[in-house]
Amino acid sequence: MMDNGQKGEGSDRVDEVAQAEFLREACRKIAGELSRLIVGQEEVIEQLLVAIFARGHCLLEGVPGLAKTAMVRGLSQAMDLSFRRIQFTPDLMPSDITGTEIIQEEPGTRRRCMVFQKGPIFAQLVLADEINRTPPKTQAALLEAMQEHSVTVGNRTHPLDEPFFVLATQNPIEQEGTYPLPEAQRDRFMFHVRVTYPERDQEREIIRRTTGRLEAEIRPVITGAEILAGQRIVRAVPVPDHVTDFILDLVRGCRPGGPESLSAVAEFIEWGPGPRACQMLTMGGKVRALLRGRHHVTADDIEALAYPVLRHRLVPTFKAEAEGITPDEIIRRALEAVPRGAAAPLI
């Protein structure tokens, strides 16, 4: 017979498995709802879902017209989250994002007092559109919100509603007059997601859907409370030692000048990723494992997420830029150079 402690552990395990199954099914339904609106882009949608359940933020990059805004808006509808879009422009001020204190007269007493007027950052899913169009001072207004999930105005700190995510977009063309994100701020984003052109058949379907009478309606399939529960269950997913070693070898190997630097890429990297890259690879791997019906992380999960996690955390050297070697090519060479190691048998 099991004692009460053993029964408790067994029931907790069953509950965790049920929650993991619910998370996987919810993500499948979210992707299904988004497919009513978005044609293709399955990998992009999966990376957005991984970031959300890993409690991370995303930087989306793609040319205009690839439905980035529609994708994020549809995601908020499918997850039943409040949504605000902020269009970043050169004249945007920090207070336009966070909010400001205004003088207001109390009815009856006619006494004047300071009242905080909330800005658009006070939403659960915030789309920072063309974030590289605004000066660094305004870009930095997002830093506290992204890291601490709160906003400080004057001498008061205002918490944001949970769950809270920032999905920022930037345009890779028309770079004149833009303000590239500083490395420290780019590091705050879990993923740098590339949104590419659709295939020919997909583009044909886009034409059919957007020029006819069909109007896509996105239905909510999960609540904010269920997202928070999913974030907690993700942290319980184990990471085998050989996978942790793979993460460490990959990230530390992309730091030039160190004893563990990979000779295959060292000459092409000016600055390498910090410890946050290891954290993001680990958390992303946990979510991806659950989405694929596994209850442990594998090296395949890490390899699949290495590109969106590392591409904005590598600063290429002048030699790399002169030879046309992109961050994605550097990551590819690093993955080829890092041994995966032998997986220990699961008990």
Residue pairs with C-beta under 8 A, 6 or more apart in sequence:
2 10
16 233
16 236
17 295
19 229
19 230
19 233
20 233
20 237
20 290
20 295
22 226
22 230
23 53
23 230
23 233
23 234
23 290
23 291
24 290
24 291
24 293
26 221
26 222
26 226
26 230
27 49
27 53
27 291
29 78
29 221
29 222
30 45
30 49
30 75
30 78
30 79
30 221
30 222
31 42
31 45
31 46
31 49
33 74
33 77
33 78
33 218
33 219
33 221
34 45
34 71
34 74
34 75
34 78
34 218
36 216
36 217
36 218
37 67
37 70
37 71
37 74
37 216
37 218
38 45
38 67
38 70
38 71
38 74
39 198
39 202
39 203
39 205
39 206
39 209
40 198
40 199
40 202
41 67
41 71
41 195
41 198
44 60
44 71
44 193
44 194
44 195
45 71
45 75
46 288
46 291
47 58
47 191
47 193
47 305
47 308
48 58
48 71
48 72
48 75
48 167
48 193
49 287
49 291
50 191
50 284
50 287
50 288
50 291
50 305
51 57
51 58
51 165
51 190
51 191
51 284
52 75
52 79
52 163
52 165
52 227
53 227
53 230
53 231
53 234
53 287
54 190
54 231
54 234
54 280
54 283
54 284
54 286
54 287
55 163
55 231
55 283
56 165
56 189
56 190
56 191
56 280
56 283
56 284
57 146
57 165
57 166
57 167
57 168
57 188
57 189
57 190
58 165
58 166
58 167
58 168
58 189
58 190
58 191
58 192
58 193
59 131
59 168
59 169
59 170
59 181
59 186
59 189
59 191
59 192
59 193
59 312
60 68
60 72
60 167
60 168
60 169
60 170
60 193
60 195
61 169
61 170
61 171
61 172
61 192
61 193
61 194
61 195
62 68
62 169
62 171
62 172
62 194
62 195
62 196
63 171
63 172
63 173
63 197
64 171
66 195
66 196
66 197
66 198
68 169
68 195
69 85
69 127
69 129
69 169
72 83
72 125
72 127
72 167
73 83
73 85
73 127
74 216
74 218
75 125
75 167
76 82
76 83
76 124
76 125
77 83
77 218
77 219
77 220
78 218
78 219
78 220
78 221
78 222
79 125
79 220
79 221
79 222
79 223
79 224
79 227
80 220
80 222
80 223
80 224
81 123
81 124
81 125
81 163
81 224
81 227
82 123
82 124
82 125
82 161
83 123
83 124
83 125
83 126
83 127
84 120
84 121
84 122
84 123
84 125
84 126
84 127
85 120
85 126
85 127
85 129
86 92
86 96
86 97
86 120
86 121
86 126
86 127
86 128
86 129
87 129
87 130
88 128
88 129
88 130
88 131
88 132
88 133
88 134
88 138
88 139
89 133
89 134
90 133
90 134
90 135
90 177
92 134
92 138
93 138
94 137
94 138
94 140
94 141
95 119
95 153
96 119
96 138
97 119
97 120
97 121
97 138
97 141
97 142
98 119
98 121
98 141
98 145
98 151
98 153
99 116
99 117
99 118
99 119
99 121
99 122
99 151
99 153
99 158
100 116
100 117
100 119
100 153
101 114
101 115
101 116
101 117
101 153
101 154
102 114
102 115
102 117
103 112
103 113
103 114
103 115
104 112
104 113
104 114
104 115
105 111
105 112
106 112
106 113
116 153
116 156
116 158
118 158
119 151
120 126
121 141
121 142
121 145
121 151
121 160
122 151
122 158
122 160
122 161
123 161
124 161
124 162
124 163
124 164
124 165
124 224
125 164
125 165
125 167
126 145
126 164
126 165
126 166
126 167
127 167
127 168
127 169
128 142
128 166
128 167
128 168
128 169
129 168
129 169
130 169
130 170
130 171
131 139
131 142
131 168
131 169
131 170
131 181
132 170
132 171
132 178
132 179
132 180
132 181
133 177
133 178
133 179
134 179
135 179
136 179
136 182
139 179
139 181
139 182
139 185
140 185
142 166
142 168
142 185
143 185
143 188
144 150
144 151
144 152
145 151
145 160
145 164
145 166
146 166
146 188
147 188
149 159
149 160
149 162
149 164
150 157
150 158
150 159
150 160
151 157
151 158
151 160
152 158
161 224
162 224
162 228
163 224
163 227
163 228
163 231
168 189
170 181
171 178
183 271
183 313
183 315
186 192
186 312
186 313
187 274
187 276
187 312
187 313
189 312
190 280
190 283
190 284
190 308
190 309
191 280
191 284
191 305
191 308
191 309
192 308
192 311
192 312
193 308
194 308
194 311
197 203
198 206
208 214
209 216
233 290
234 283
234 286
234 287
234 290
235 283
235 286
237 286
237 289
237 290
237 295
237 296
237 297
238 295
238 296
238 297
239 282
239 285
239 286
239 296
239 297
240 296
240 297
240 343
240 344
240 346
241 344
242 299
242 340
242 341
242 342
242 343
242 344
243 285
243 297
243 298
243 299
243 301
243 302
244 282
245 341
246 299
246 302
246 338
246 340
246 341
247 278
247 281
247 282
247 285
247 302
248 278
249 260
249 338
249 339
250 281
250 302
250 306
250 310
250 334
250 335
250 338
251 272
251 273
251 275
251 277
251 278
251 281
251 310
252 258
252 260
252 261
253 260
253 261
253 262
253 265
253 334
253 337
253 338
254 261
254 262
254 265
254 269
254 272
254 273
254 310
254 314
254 330
254 331
254 334
255 261
255 269
255 272
255 273
256 266
256 267
256 269
256 270
256 271
256 272
257 266
262 333
262 334
262 337
262 338
263 337
264 333
264 334
264 336
264 337
265 330
265 333
265 334
265 337
267 317
267 319
267 320
268 316
268 317
268 319
268 320
268 325
268 330
269 314
269 315
269 316
269 317
269 320
269 330
270 315
270 316
270 317
271 314
271 315
272 313
272 314
273 309
273 310
273 313
273 314
274 313
276 313
277 309
277 310
277 313
280 305
280 309
281 302
281 305
281 306
281 309
282 297
284 301
284 305
284 309
285 297
285 298
285 301
285 302
285 305
286 297
288 297
288 301
288 304
288 305
289 295
289 296
289 297
289 298
289 301
292 301
296 346
298 343
299 340
299 341
299 343
303 335
306 331
306 334
306 335
307 328
307 331
310 327
310 331
311 327
311 328
311 331
312 327
314 327
314 330
314 331
316 325
316 326
316 327
316 330
320 326
320 330
